[in-house]
Amino acid sequence: MLRKLLLVLLGAVIAIPLIASLAGIKLLQFKTMGDAFAEMTMPPEQVNAAEVFEYTRQPEIAAVGTVMAVQGTTVRTEAEGIVREILFTPGTYIEAGQPLVQLDIELEQAQLREAEATAELSRISLKRAQELRKSKYIAQSEFDSIRTNVKQADAQVDYVRAVIAKKTIRAPFSGTLGIRQISVGQFLNKGDEIVSLQALDPIYVDFSLPQQRQSNLQMGLTVQVISDAYPNRTFEGRISAFNPDIDPVTRNIRVQATLPNPESLLRPGMYVSLSLLEAATEKVLMLPTTAIQYGPYGSTVFIIEASKDNPDTLVLRQQSVQLGTHKGDFVEVTEGLKAGDRVVSTGVFKLRPGMAVVVDNSLAPEFKFEPKPGNS
């Protein structure tokens, strides 16, 4: 038993110095590796850079509106009668005064011949009376009665001619016709619908603005209109009128813009979105939208600047910013930056403050105010 204990003690005496020497060697190795890592520097990250620039912007007021015809109506009958002839083609453009419908006028033509005969007889009677009046063979009162009969007969002729004219229904103004509402042989009463007629070039857009915008309104301001029927096209016009009063219920100002519409793309009743460009301009700071890093505590950018320890080295500084309106690939910065600041324009999600960087814009994307991406 004593011998086994002596052997164990002897083994411990031999093992302890060996283990201690091995631990010392490992500790020295770890220290050497740590010192090497401490002296080791990461290579700088390649980044795209863009400068914050000053942009002269024309402020816009967004609104929605309705397209209205400069002249538009539903053509209706002014006299009753049977449709004898339809003189128009639906959907075509016609000039003012062009005949549209001819109603039956046989009875009126007979009445006109009778009225013309009566008028002719009254004029013959007046001529005889004038000769007799010179010789004083008729009294003045009888002469006046004959002269009055002539005027009444002429008036009757004019009346029948007016009735006949109303039975030829004409376009009140130039415009585009709609769908025909009548057929040949149909009996029409006064006021029956015939066809829609709309003047489409130019065209109106009516919209409303809150009373706070009254100071921004003036004649001739540019209005840009977009319709979901033509999402890739912008129509441009100018303010031509606005009401002098404010709606007491909505507190809005009614405004009207006039737009050229040579292709008749905008039609009365269409719903449109529009931007009213104010007369005054303002200067704002802009930078690419992709330079913004959005976070739960606000938006930030990475500013590229020289290192304080080594002016030849570029490092990143994270800066909080306040953003304004977007325009194309750019966004307005209202606080946090100044013109000329250089920021990382892409790939900001992989960066951190203090990181060394190298600017390389060889593969930088092109930023535009009016981007037109192709189909992908």
Summary of the structure (lengths in Angstrom):
residues: 376
radius of gyration: 45.5
end to end distance: 88.1
largest distance: 186.6
contacts: 1026
relative contact order: 0.18
helix: 28%
strand: 39%
